[in-house]
């Protein structure tokens, strides 16, 4: 759900399947091409053991009917380098369980479906 703004600076409220909410702020907005956000990991009960998290989505057209969507997450785990691998593995497990539908991404960056 969009809380405020549009484009770069837009703030969204996200909620996981357990009802835990947090905010994301848009840091890159290129309609039809790219979207990036930073997560407020200080939210009470934030579900991942992360100090910082950023997500980047990019669309690369292949031809008139196909595109490649690249998704990259960068993060810093709470507890420093010793916890990076376990935190990364937990992030991957959770993302695999809660894969975002392509339609959400397409509507977020303004891609015609």
C-alpha positions in Angstrom: 0.0 0.0 0.0 1.4 3.4 -0.9 1.6 5.6 2.2 2.8 8.8 0.6 4.4 10.3 -2.5 5.1 9.0 -5.9 8.3 8.1 -7.8 11.6 8.6 -6.0 10.7 9.2 -2.3 7.4 7.3 -2.4 6.8 5.3 0.8 5.0 2.0 0.8 3.8 -0.1 3.7 4.4 -3.8 3.3 3.0 -6.7 5.3 4.1 -10.3 5.4 1.8 -13.3 5.8 2.0 -13.1 9.6 0.7 -9.5 9.6 4.1 -7.9 10.4 4.3 -4.5 8.7 7.3 -2.3 7.7 8.0 0.6 5.3 10.0 0.8 2.1 11.1 4.0 0.4 11.6 4.2 -3.4 15.2 5.2 -4.3 15.0 4.7 -8.1 12.0 5.2 -10.3 12.3 4.7 -14.1 8.8 3.9 -15.5 8.9 0.8 -17.7 12.6 0.2 -16.8 13.5 0.1 -13.1 12.5 0.4 -9.5 14.6 0.3 -6.3 13.7 0.6 -2.6 15.3 0.7 0.8 13.6 -1.1 3.7 13.1 0.4 7.1 14.5 -2.6 9.0 14.0 -0.9 12.4 10.3 -1.6 12.4 9.1 -3.5 15.4 9.1 -7.3 14.7 10.7 -6.8 11.3 10.8 -10.4 10.1 14.4 -10.6 8.8 17.7 -10.4 10.8 18.9 -7.4 8.7 20.3 -4.0 9.6 19.9 -2.7 6.0 18.2 -4.0 2.9 17.8 -2.7 -0.6 16.0 -4.2 -3.5 16.5 -3.4 -7.2 14.3 -4.5 -10.1 15.2 -3.9 -13.7 13.4 -4.7 -17.0 15.4 -5.5 -20.1 13.3 -5.8 -23.3 14.4 -8.8 -25.5 11.9 -8.1 -28.3 8.4 -6.8 -28.7 6.8 -9.6 -26.5 9.5 -10.7 -24.1 11.6 -9.1 -21.3 14.1 -10.2 -18.7 13.3 -9.0 -15.2 16.4 -8.8 -12.9 15.9 -8.7 -9.2 18.8 -8.0 -6.8 18.7 -7.6 -3.0 21.7 -6.2 -1.0 21.8 -6.3 2.7 23.8 -6.0 5.9 23.0 -8.5 8.6 22.6 -7.6 12.2 25.6 -8.9 14.0 28.2 -8.2 11.2 29.9 -10.4 8.8 29.7 -13.6 10.9 25.9 -13.5 10.4 25.8 -12.6 6.7 25.5 -16.1 5.3 22.8 -17.4 7.7 20.9 -14.1 7.2 21.2 -14.5 3.4 20.0 -18.1 3.6 17.0 -17.0 5.7 16.2 -14.2 3.2 16.3 -16.7 0.3 14.0 -19.1 2.1 11.4 -16.4 2.9 11.5 -15.0 -0.7 11.0 -18.5 -2.1 7.8 -18.8 0.1 6.5 -15.4 -0.8 7.4 -14.8 -4.5 5.9 -11.6 -5.7 3.5 -12.0 -8.7 4.8 -10.6 -11.9 1.7 -8.4 -12.2 2.6 -6.6 -9.0 6.0 -5.6 -10.4 4.7 -4.7 -13.8 2.1 -2.4 -12.2 4.7 -0.9 -9.8 7.0 0.2 -12.6 4.3 1.0 -15.1 5.0 -1.9 -17.6 2.2 -2.7 -20.0 1.2 -6.3 -19.5 
